[in-house]
Amino acid sequence: MSEAKKPVLEVRNLSVSLPAGADRAHAVENVSFTVSPGEIVCLVGESGSGKSVIAFTVMGLLAKALKPTSGEILLEGENILAADESRLRELRCTRMSMIFQEPMTALNPVMTCGLQIDEVLETHTKLDAAERKAKIIAILDRVKLPEPERIYASYPHQLSGGQRQRIMIAMALVLDPVLLIADEPTTALDVTTQAEILKLIAELQAGEGTGVLFITHDFGVVAEIAHRVAVLRWGELVELGPTEKILSRPEHNYTKMLISSVPSIHPAHRGVRRDGTTVLRTEKLGKTYSGNAFFQKARVVKAAVDVDLDIRKGETLGIVGESGSGKSTVARCIARLIDPTEGKVFLGDTEIATMSASKLRPHRRRVQIVFQDPYRSMNPRITVGDSIIEGPMNFGLKRDEALARARNLMETVRLDPNSLDRYPHQFSGGQRQRICIARALAMEPELLIADEAVSALDVSVQKQVLELLDEIRVRLNLAVLFITHDLRVAAQICDYVAVMSKGRIVEYGSAEQVFGAPRDDYTKALFAAAPGRNWEFGKFAA
Amino acid sequence: MLDFIARRLVAIIPVLTVVAIFVFLMLRLTPGDPAAIIAGDNATSDQIDEIRRALGLDEPIWTQFLIWIGKVLQGNFGESFFFKKTVAELIAQRVEPTLALAVCTLIIAVITAVPLGVLAAYRHGSLLDRCVMGFSVLGFSVPVFVIGYILIYIFAIELGWLPVQGYIRIGVNFWGFLERMVLPSVTLAVIYVALIARITRASVLEVLNEDYIRTARAKGLTNRVVLMRHALRNAAVPILTVIGIGIALLISGAVVTESVYGLPGLGRLTVEAVLSRDFPTIQAVILLFSVVYVLINLVIDISYTLFDPRIRY
């Protein structure tokens, strides 16, 4: 980056106020940074750090409740905070563009992709229909979408997640803006797709000299793409500098803590203990979904095929895979939340795959699940105490005994036992996930299934919950089935790992073997795509 | 798609069977003897028996039912007890005013309610929004006949702009037809405007929070384009559903409106037939309504695919 170039974006002393009654006065306070042409600046921070608020302020798309109170945002020298609505509309997509986290919901589901890009040209240029079409086909080609003509006429739901994000990128870059704001653009994507999209963004911006403001919470992505990094906490900029320096020699304690929390991609050496009794074994487990129809051929989807797994006491088995690989289907079959269509599931010596619902009920207690989203997996109108004791009481425990158990468990998950009469919304995401773990443990299960249980959490909270899960596993000698898409998390918590792809297990072995010397091509590709795989995130004493 | 339509058409058969049995039994089991009504106040019991025999009402209920259903399957709905015409003729005569009323009402309701709802959602919380919502509460709570008489009083009696009652066939005099259609349609439309505006507001409001609305704004589109092109089409499915239910309910609303405005439609025919215990007519009209109801629902379901490409049958 030559220092002589004028920055495309200059944020000076920006403050954005929160409405009265929020937990703090400002969403963003006194933040200053610049983005130069051809430069990628990452805004990194945990949820609530204000990174998205900055992005939306630049675009002029802030929610009405939030108001910029001071500072300037200069886009090529023009102060955006002083621009009126019609000037902002002119600038959007011509000088500054934005792409979003979830390409499925960010595209209008009832309009073809071509028309959605066409709108941009129709609004901002005087090109006629044929010229617009030609330009759109050209940009679709540039973002490397196959068969641009077909994609032009496709609806978003007919494309894959990666293709949809390419459409968003095409839409954002069709008029060659000087600034691209990318708000967690790869967070909702699978790891291999994420790698492709990151590569595409880097290529396009380098080619055109576009300045990129890239928002992420993932240090792997930062290591992969950023030139400079700005670390935010509670709306304040804590550290700003070149990527290499921030990642390897962070100065601020918060940055040190964040980077230290990133799980290593190399498996922790946990030693092999094949001595416990087998808690769960599946034999050729399979799940086939089929629809029936009058005239058409019935649709058959094989969500899981020939899955053989076993977990012993005190062991964690991880199932890793991308979305649609069947990992959650397997977990749900094992818990009999859905009925398997083939194969057997042995819980201890009991075969439960084909057991009738009434016979199964006494065995339900033995398998418990912690789900991904702690915000949605608890009934908001029931106190957490009642949520925890509901299960044990259903299995015959008296209320005061169940409550005593709940108080114990709250201590186990390091929450205040006196907060049992509070409601879920009074807890943070990490606390809620602890409550979900307590709720699962209240049933005294033999097998705990964690289905992406830490995926919705910030990295520092994630670290605490992972440590808690591991501690509980050791203390209760529990068998844990850990479902995740995150290879780093899997490397840290699993004794054994099964890699799934398209409903089948493609590789199964000890974590050390699978991560250290993967044999299957898919596993290798998966690992190769992990962002920041070449970067060993240091552990800093904060 | 064809598969879906075929399945839905087949599903009409059990619906109509149940409706047929139910209506038939209801009519026979409720008090009121058509023979006595036809015979008049001064008839002797012999005369009444004679009429009853002539109408076939002396047979056991199940025999009556089988005779009736057998004829219906051949497309013969029988002869009205009262009007001395075949039921088919009777319905054919009366169908135009009702159809005209339904279509006019629907047009008025949709072209007022949808823009009102969209505006209310866009200016959510504003005075306009509160007025629209207030109007819809009012529209729901005031009975059709009250609105009818108020409108007649203001526009027909006080101002004298429009005729009070009556009907002119569309083929006879188009302006006369329109003049006589305005008040009844507006009367009947009030409740549908309330209903559709409410649903439009709610579903547009929900859509306005979606990510793709944010994307549309990030593209630099004007508010009008964002609202009409992006928000409304995505909000269409619930609105269509309500319009569909509305059309079905129109039929019951038409009974009252036609009486208030003296329109010789199916609604009034139903009232007259019920009052005179004209069994064949009531049965035929209700069967007809059921078929219409099922078909409207089918059309609405199919129309979803026009608005949302993700819906496939």
Chai-1 contact restraints between the chains, C-beta under 6 A:
chainA,res_idxA,chainB,res_idxB,connection_type,confidence,min_distance_angstrom,max_distance_angstrom,comment,restraint_id
A,M59,B,A218,contact,1.0,0.0,6.0,A-B,restraint_1
A,L61,B,R217,contact,1.0,0.0,6.0,A-B,restraint_2
A,R89,B,G220,contact,1.0,0.0,6.0,A-B,restraint_3
A,R92,B,A218,contact,1.0,0.0,6.0,A-B,restraint_4
A,R92,B,G220,contact,1.0,0.0,6.0,A-B,restraint_5
A,C93,B,K219,contact,1.0,0.0,6.0,A-B,restraint_6
A,C93,B,G220,contact,1.0,0.0,6.0,A-B,restraint_7
A,M98,B,A218,contact,1.0,0.0,6.0,A-B,restraint_8
A,T105,B,D211,contact,1.0,0.0,6.0,A-B,restraint_9
A,A106,B,D211,contact,1.0,0.0,6.0,A-B,restraint_10
A,A106,B,Y212,contact,1.0,0.0,6.0,A-B,restraint_11
A,A106,B,T215,contact,1.0,0.0,6.0,A-B,restraint_12
A,L107,B,Y212,contact,1.0,0.0,6.0,A-B,restraint_13
A,N108,B,Y212,contact,1.0,0.0,6.0,A-B,restraint_14
A,N108,B,H230,contact,1.0,0.0,6.0,A-B,restraint_15
A,P109,B,R310,contact,1.0,0.0,6.0,A-B,restraint_16
A,V110,B,R233,contact,1.0,0.0,6.0,A-B,restraint_17
A,V110,B,N234,contact,1.0,0.0,6.0,A-B,restraint_18
A,V110,B,D308,contact,1.0,0.0,6.0,A-B,restraint_19
A,V120,B,K219,contact,1.0,0.0,6.0,A-B,restraint_20
A,T123,B,G220,contact,1.0,0.0,6.0,A-B,restraint_21
A,T123,B,L221,contact,1.0,0.0,6.0,A-B,restraint_22
A,Y155,B,P309,contact,1.0,0.0,6.0,A-B,restraint_23
A,H157,B,R310,contact,1.0,0.0,6.0,A-B,restraint_24
A,A293,B,D3,contact,1.0,0.0,6.0,A-B,restraint_25
A,F294,B,D3,contact,1.0,0.0,6.0,A-B,restraint_26
A,F295,B,D3,contact,1.0,0.0,6.0,A-B,restraint_27
